[in-house]
Amino acid sequence: MADLDKTTMARRLTEVLRLDTGIVGVKLYKDRKDLPRRPYNWKINICQQVSAARYQGRASAGTPDLMVCAIGAACTGLIKTPERFTSGKAPLGRYVADVEAGRRFMANTYKVGDAGKVYDGIFVAPVEGFTKEDPDVVVIYANPAQVMRLVHCCLHETGEPVKADTVAEAALCSSIGFALKEQKPIIGFPCAGDRTFGGTQKDELVFAAPYSLLETIVENMESLLMGHGQLYPVAPFNNYTPTMVPAYTMQPEDLEDK
C-alpha cells in the first residue's frame, strides 16, 4: 500500500474505526500571504476552525490578530507566549491554587510560542481537502476505544508508547504544536474552551500526529485487521454458559415432551 492519497486514507480510517467526524488537516504558515484563502473578517478560535472542518467539511484560515484565544495561539506558535502564562498567573484561581502551581501547569502545556513567534497564519480543512500541498498535522477526535486502536497503529512496528497530555489545558492546540515540532503523535484531553467553542463531546479525546505518519497508521491498521478481523468496536466474548435467575432458567421438566 504505497503512496496512498489523502481521500483513500481518510475514508479507510473513518470506515474501520467508525469515526463520528472527519479527519482534519492543519498547516501553519510563517507568512500569512501564503495562506490558501483569506481569514474571516471576525475573530475566531482554532478549536472553532477544527470543529467546522470535522463536522461540516469547511476549510478556514486564521491569523493571530483575528483570534481570541491567546493560549491557543501561543501553543501553535502564532504569538510569543505571554508572560501571564509563563509566570503561572493566568490559571491562578481558575485551575490552580497558587502561582507556583500555575507556573508548572503552564510549563507542562506544550507551547511553540515559548521560543517566540514562529508562524503568522494557520489553515484548517478536512485532510482530503489539501489538494495542492500536505498539511503539517492531522487531528482526529475519537472515543477512548477508537484512540486505543490509533495507538496500536502507531506502535505496531516499534512498540513505543504514544505520549498523552494530561494537563487538559489547550489540548487541541498544544497537541498540534507538539505533533508539528516533535514529529510524534500525542493524545490530549480536550479543555473547557474546546468543549465550549469547538463543540467537543464528553466522550471524545483528541489525537494529533504529524501528517507524515498518517500513511504508516493506515498501513499498520490494515496489518492489525488481519489479526483481529475487526478493530472497532471490540466484540464481547460470548463463548460461555450464562447463569440466570431460576424462573428464567431452563429446567429438566421444560424439556419433557408432554
VOPAGU-2260 file (C-alpha; in pm, 1 decimal, decimal comma):
REM VOPAGU-2260
SITE   aa  ch    i         X         Y         Z
SITE  MET   A    0       0,0       0,0       0,0
SITE  ALA   A    1     233,2     269,0    -125,3
SITE  ASP   A    2     157,3     636,0    -192,9
SITE  LEU   A    3    -197,1     634,5     -61,5
SITE  ASP   A    4    -388,8     950,3    -144,5
SITE  LYS   A    5    -548,0    1160,7     128,0
SITE  THR   A    6    -905,2    1073,5      37,1
SITE  THR   A    7    -834,8     699,8      47,2
SITE  MET   A    8    -655,8     722,7     382,9
SITE  ALA   A    9    -928,3     936,4     541,0
SITE  ARG   A   10   -1206,2     712,8     410,8
SITE  ARG   A   11   -1035,9     390,8     523,7
SITE  LEU   A   12    -961,0     517,4     875,2
SITE  THR   A   13   -1312,5     652,7     909,8
SITE  GLU   A   14   -1466,5     323,6     793,7
SITE  VAL   A   15   -1258,5      89,3    1007,1
SITE  LEU   A   16   -1267,0     299,0    1324,5
SITE  ARG   A   17   -1622,4     420,2    1262,5
SITE  LEU   A   18   -1528,3     777,9    1340,6
SITE  ASP   A   19   -1816,2    1016,5    1402,4
SITE  THR   A   20   -1646,5    1321,1    1248,6
SITE  GLY   A   21   -1391,4    1384,7     975,7
SITE  ILE   A   22   -1013,4    1374,6     992,8
SITE  VAL   A   23    -872,3    1727,2     995,2
SITE  GLY   A   24    -552,3    1863,9     846,1
SITE  VAL   A   25    -369,2    2166,8     989,0
SITE  LYS   A   26     -93,4    2369,7     828,1
SITE  LEU   A   27      99,0    2660,9     979,6
SITE  TYR   A   28     245,9    2939,2     766,9
SITE  LYS   A   29     527,2    3179,4     851,6
SITE  ASP   A   30     386,3    3436,0     609,8
SITE  ARG   A   31      11,2    3497,2     605,6
SITE  LYS   A   32      38,9    3587,1     237,5
SITE  ASP   A   33      89,4    3216,5     167,8
SITE  LEU   A   34    -246,5    3116,9     317,3
SITE  PRO   A   35    -460,5    2946,1      51,3
SITE  ARG   A   36    -760,6    3155,3     147,0
SITE  ARG   A   37    -837,3    3472,5     336,9
SITE  PRO   A   38    -937,5    3455,9     704,0
SITE  TYR   A   39   -1286,4    3551,4     814,5
SITE  ASN   A   40   -1324,1    3920,3     895,4
SITE  TRP   A   41   -1424,2    3838,1    1252,5
SITE  LYS   A   42   -1231,2    3680,2    1537,6
SITE  ILE   A   43   -1248,3    3305,1    1596,7
SITE  ASN   A   44   -1053,0    3036,4    1781,0
SITE  ILE   A   45    -857,8    2745,2    1636,3
SITE  CYS   A   46   -1095,9    2496,8    1800,9
SITE  GLN   A   47   -1380,4    2657,5    1603,3
SITE  GLN   A   48   -1185,4    2609,9    1281,1
SITE  VAL   A   49   -1125,0    2242,2    1360,5
SITE  SER   A   50   -1489,2    2196,1    1455,8
SITE  ALA   A   51   -1605,4    2341,0    1122,5
SITE  ALA   A   52   -1366,8    2112,0     935,0
SITE  ARG   A   53   -1458,9    1789,8    1112,8
SITE  TYR   A   54   -1833,4    1844,8    1143,5
SITE  GLN   A   55   -1910,9    2038,7     826,4
SITE  GLY   A   56   -1615,5    1978,6     594,3
SITE  ARG   A   57   -1537,1    2351,2     584,9
SITE  ALA   A   58   -1190,5    2498,2     534,0
SITE  SER   A   59   -1080,9    2818,1     707,3
SITE  ALA   A   60    -775,6    3032,8     767,3
SITE  GLY   A   61    -672,4    3229,5    1071,0
SITE  THR   A   62    -418,1    3491,4    1175,4
SITE  PRO   A   63    -323,5    3591,3    1530,1
SITE  ASP   A   64    -482,7    3936,2    1502,8
SITE  LEU   A   65    -815,2    3766,5    1425,2
SITE  MET   A   66    -808,6    3527,5    1721,2
SITE  VAL   A   67    -949,3    3549,6    2072,3
SITE  CYS   A   68    -771,5    3259,5    2247,3
SITE  ALA   A   69    -419,5    3368,8    2344,1
SITE  ILE   A   70    -311,5    3031,9    2484,0
SITE  GLY   A   71    -419,0    2853,2    2165,3
SITE  ALA   A   72    -218,7    3098,8    1956,3
SITE  ALA   A   73      82,8    3054,9    2185,5
SITE  CYS   A   74      63,2    2675,7    2167,4
SITE  THR   A   75      75,9    2686,1    1788,4
SITE  GLY   A   76     349,9    2948,9    1771,0
SITE  LEU   A   77     128,3    3221,8    1625,0
SITE  ILE   A   78     236,9    3454,9    1907,5
SITE  LYS   A   79     513,5    3460,0    2164,7
SITE  THR   A   80     378,1    3309,7    2485,3
SITE  PRO   A   81     256,0    3599,1    2702,3
SITE  GLU   A   82     416,6    3644,7    3043,9
SITE  ARG   A   83      88,9    3582,0    3225,8
SITE  PHE   A   84     110,4    3221,4    3107,6
SITE  THR   A   85     480,6    3155,6    3161,0
SITE  SER   A   86     463,0    3307,3    3510,3
SITE  GLY   A   87     160,8    3097,5    3605,1
SITE  LYS   A   88     -64,8    3394,6    3675,2
SITE  ALA   A   89    -324,3    3318,4    3406,9
SITE  PRO   A   90    -464,0    2993,2    3554,9
SITE  LEU   A   91    -448,9    3118,7    3915,2
SITE  GLY   A   92    -785,3    3078,0    4085,3
SITE  ARG   A   93    -926,2    2906,8    3778,8
SITE  TYR   A   94    -727,8    2583,9    3769,3
SITE  VAL   A   95    -454,3    2611,1    4033,2
SITE  ALA   A   96    -421,6    2719,6    4393,9
SITE  ASP   A   97    -109,4    2937,1    4366,1
SITE  VAL   A   98     126,9    3093,6    4114,3
SITE  GLU   A   99     393,6    2824,2    4150,2
SITE  ALA   A  100     141,5    2554,0    4068,1
SITE  GLY   A  101      27,3    2772,5    3779,8
SITE  ARG   A  102     382,5    2804,3    3651,0
SITE  ARG   A  103     425,0    2426,1    3649,8
SITE  PHE   A  104      78,4    2386,0    3499,6
SITE  MET   A  105     165,7    2610,4    3207,3
SITE  ALA   A  106     516,4    2465,8    3172,2
SITE  ASN   A  107     351,9    2128,3    3114,1
SITE  THR   A  108     132,3    2274,5    2839,1
SITE  TYR   A  109     326,2    2240,7    2512,7
SITE  LYS   A  110     367,5    2587,0    2359,7
SITE  VAL   A  111     565,7    2652,2    2042,8
SITE  GLY   A  112     541,4    3018,6    2136,9
SITE  ASP   A  113     773,9    2969,1    2435,2
SITE  ALA   A  114    1056,5    3011,4    2183,5
SITE  GLY   A  115     890,1    3319,4    2034,3
SITE  LYS   A  116     650,6    3384,8    1747,4
SITE  VAL   A  117     715,8    3136,3    1465,8
SITE  TYR   A  118     406,7    3146,5    1244,4
SITE  ASP   A  119     167,7    3413,5    1120,1
SITE  GLY   A  120    -114,1    3204,8     973,6
SITE  ILE   A  121    -298,4    2875,6    1013,8
SITE  PHE   A  122    -508,1    2683,4     763,5
SITE  VAL   A  123    -751,8    2412,5     875,2
SITE  ALA   A  124    -950,2    2182,3     647,0
SITE  PRO   A  125   -1058,7    1820,1     606,2
SITE  VAL   A  126    -738,2    1630,5     533,7
SITE  GLU   A  127    -863,2    1530,0     189,7
SITE  GLY   A  128    -915,6    1899,7     113,0
SITE  PHE   A  129    -540,4    1958,4      95,5
SITE  THR   A  130    -504,0    1912,7    -279,4
SITE  LYS   A  131    -205,8    2135,3    -359,0
SITE  GLU   A  132      12,9    2070,2     -53,1
SITE  ASP   A  133      25,2    1847,1     250,3
SITE  PRO   A  134     -89,5    1950,8     597,9
SITE  ASP   A  135     165,3    1959,9     878,2
SITE  VAL   A  136     -55,8    1778,7    1128,6
SITE  VAL   A  137    -364,9    1559,4    1126,4
SITE  VAL   A  138    -620,9    1580,0    1405,2
SITE  ILE   A  139    -871,4    1307,7    1490,6
SITE  TYR   A  140   -1142,6    1326,0    1755,7
SITE  ALA   A  141   -1238,1     982,5    1883,8
SITE  ASN   A  142   -1361,2     795,0    2188,4
SITE  PRO   A  143   -1112,2     606,3    2410,7
SITE  ALA   A  144   -1168,5     271,3    2237,5
SITE  GLN   A  145   -1100,1     425,2    1897,1
SITE  VAL   A  146    -793,4     605,1    2031,0
SITE  MET   A  147    -671,1     271,3    2166,2
SITE  ARG   A  148    -664,8     141,7    1809,8
SITE  LEU   A  149    -487,9     453,1    1685,1
SITE  VAL   A  150    -223,2     390,0    1949,4
SITE  HIS   A  151    -188,0      31,6    1828,1
SITE  CYS   A  152    -149,3     160,3    1472,4
SITE  CYS   A  153     132,7     390,1    1586,1
SITE  LEU   A  154     328,8     135,6    1789,3
SITE  HIS   A  155     268,5    -167,1    1566,4
SITE  GLU   A  156     622,8    -162,5    1427,1
SITE  THR   A  157     810,6      -5,0    1717,9
SITE  GLY   A  158     636,2     -89,1    2045,1
SITE  GLU   A  159     698,5     270,5    2156,7
SITE  PRO   A  160     422,6     434,6    2363,6
SITE  VAL   A  161     225,4     735,7    2246,4
SITE  LYS   A  162     259,8    1039,5    2470,0
SITE  ALA   A  163     -52,9    1167,4    2643,4
SITE  ASP   A  164    -101,9    1528,5    2750,2
SITE  THR   A  165    -285,7    1507,4    3081,2
SITE  VAL   A  166    -275,7    1876,9    3175,8
SITE  ALA   A  167    -610,8    1927,7    2998,6
SITE  GLU   A  168    -530,5    2285,3    2901,9
SITE  ALA   A  169    -545,7    2399,8    2538,6
SITE  ALA   A  170    -512,6    2031,7    2449,6
SITE  LEU   A  171    -607,5    2068,2    2084,5
SITE  CYS   A  172    -364,5    2349,6    2015,9
SITE  SER   A  173     -85,7    2210,1    2232,7
SITE  SER   A  174    -125,8    1873,4    2059,9
SITE  ILE   A  175     -97,4    2041,7    1720,4
SITE  GLY   A  176     216,0    2220,5    1835,8
SITE  PHE   A  177     366,1    1902,4    1980,2
SITE  ALA   A  178     294,5    1691,4    1672,0
SITE  LEU   A  179     438,3    1961,7    1447,0
SITE  LYS   A  180     757,4    2031,6    1639,1
SITE  GLU   A  181     833,1    1689,6    1788,9
SITE  GLN   A  182     712,0    1491,9    1485,1
SITE  LYS   A  183     538,8    1244,0    1713,8
SITE  PRO   A  184     174,9    1151,6    1784,1
SITE  ILE   A  185       1,6    1262,6    2102,1
SITE  ILE   A  186    -327,8    1213,4    2286,1
SITE  GLY   A  187    -490,4    1511,6    2453,8
SITE  PHE   A  188    -777,9    1564,1    2694,9
SITE  PRO   A  189    -989,2    1842,7    2538,6
SITE  CYS   A  190   -1001,5    2157,3    2750,2
SITE  ALA   A  191   -1306,2    2351,0    2866,8
SITE  GLY   A  192   -1265,2    2600,0    2581,7
SITE  ASP   A  193   -1266,1    2325,6    2318,0
SITE  ARG   A  194   -1588,2    2191,9    2467,1
SITE  THR   A  195   -1744,4    2538,4    2485,6
SITE  PHE   A  196   -1637,9    2680,6    2149,3
SITE  GLY   A  197   -1548,9    2370,0    1946,9
SITE  GLY   A  198   -1844,0    2151,1    2038,6
SITE  THR   A  199   -1625,5    1867,5    2165,7
SITE  GLN   A  200   -1835,5    1588,1    2314,9
SITE  LYS   A  201   -1793,3    1437,1    2659,8
SITE  ASP   A  202   -1668,9    1101,3    2525,1
SITE  GLU   A  203   -1407,2    1247,4    2287,9
SITE  LEU   A  204   -1029,8    1259,9    2312,1
SITE  VAL   A  205    -809,8    1442,3    2065,4
SITE  PHE   A  206    -540,1    1254,8    1874,6
SITE  ALA   A  207    -284,0    1450,9    1675,0
SITE  ALA   A  208       3,0    1324,8    1463,0
SITE  PRO   A  209     240,9    1461,6    1203,6
SITE  TYR   A  210      92,8    1414,6     859,3
SITE  SER   A  211     398,9    1213,0     758,6
SITE  LEU   A  212     280,6     941,0     997,9
SITE  LEU   A  213     -69,9     907,9     853,1
SITE  GLU   A  214      14,5     658,0     580,1
SITE  THR   A  215     202,3     440,6     830,6
SITE  ILE   A  216    -101,0     449,6    1062,5
SITE  VAL   A  217    -329,7     334,0     780,4
SITE  GLU   A  218     -89,2      61,1     666,5
SITE  ASN   A  219     -47,0     -66,7    1022,4
SITE  MET   A  220    -423,6     -59,2    1066,3
SITE  GLU   A  221    -457,1    -295,7     771,0
SITE  SER   A  222    -198,7    -528,0     928,9
SITE  LEU   A  223    -387,6    -523,4    1259,4
SITE  LEU   A  224    -710,2    -605,2    1079,8
SITE  MET   A  225    -555,3    -929,6     956,6
SITE  GLY   A  226    -504,0   -1040,5    1316,6
SITE  HIS   A  227    -821,7    -902,1    1473,3
SITE  GLY   A  228   -1070,6    -914,6    1189,1
SITE  GLN   A  229   -1237,6    -605,5    1338,6
SITE  LEU   A  230   -1071,3    -325,1    1531,3
SITE  TYR   A  231   -1375,2    -131,9    1648,1
SITE  PRO   A  232   -1599,0    -190,8    1826,5
SITE  VAL   A  233   -1426,3    -460,3    2030,1
SITE  ALA   A  234   -1656,5    -761,5    2017,7
SITE  PRO   A  235   -1762,8    -913,6    2352,0
SITE  PHE   A  236   -1653,8   -1267,2    2435,2
SITE  ASN   A  237   -1966,9   -1482,1    2445,9
SITE  ASN   A  238   -1848,7   -1842,3    2428,3
SITE  TYR   A  239   -1962,6   -1931,4    2779,9
SITE  THR   A  240   -2268,7   -2064,3    2958,6
SITE  PRO   A  241   -2457,4   -1786,8    3134,9
SITE  THR   A  242   -2625,6   -1801,6    3473,3
SITE  MET   A  243   -2982,7   -1675,7    3500,2
SITE  VAL   A  244   -3241,5   -1642,2    3776,2
SITE  PRO   A  245   -3426,9   -1972,1    3838,2
SITE  ALA   A  246   -3756,3   -1859,1    3691,2
SITE  TYR   A  247   -3588,4   -1792,0    3356,5
SITE  THR   A  248   -3350,1   -2087,0    3364,6
SITE  MET   A  249   -3430,7   -2394,6    3157,9
SITE  GLN   A  250   -3547,6   -2675,0    3389,2
SITE  PRO   A  251   -3542,6   -3050,7    3313,7
SITE  GLU   A  252   -3920,1   -3060,0    3307,3
SITE  ASP   A  253   -3920,9   -2786,8    3041,7
SITE  LEU   A  254   -3761,6   -3038,3    2808,6
SITE  GLU   A  255   -4020,2   -3307,9    2866,8
SITE  ASP   A  256   -4244,5   -3385,1    2573,5
SITE  LYS   A  257   -4580,4   -3350,7    2738,8
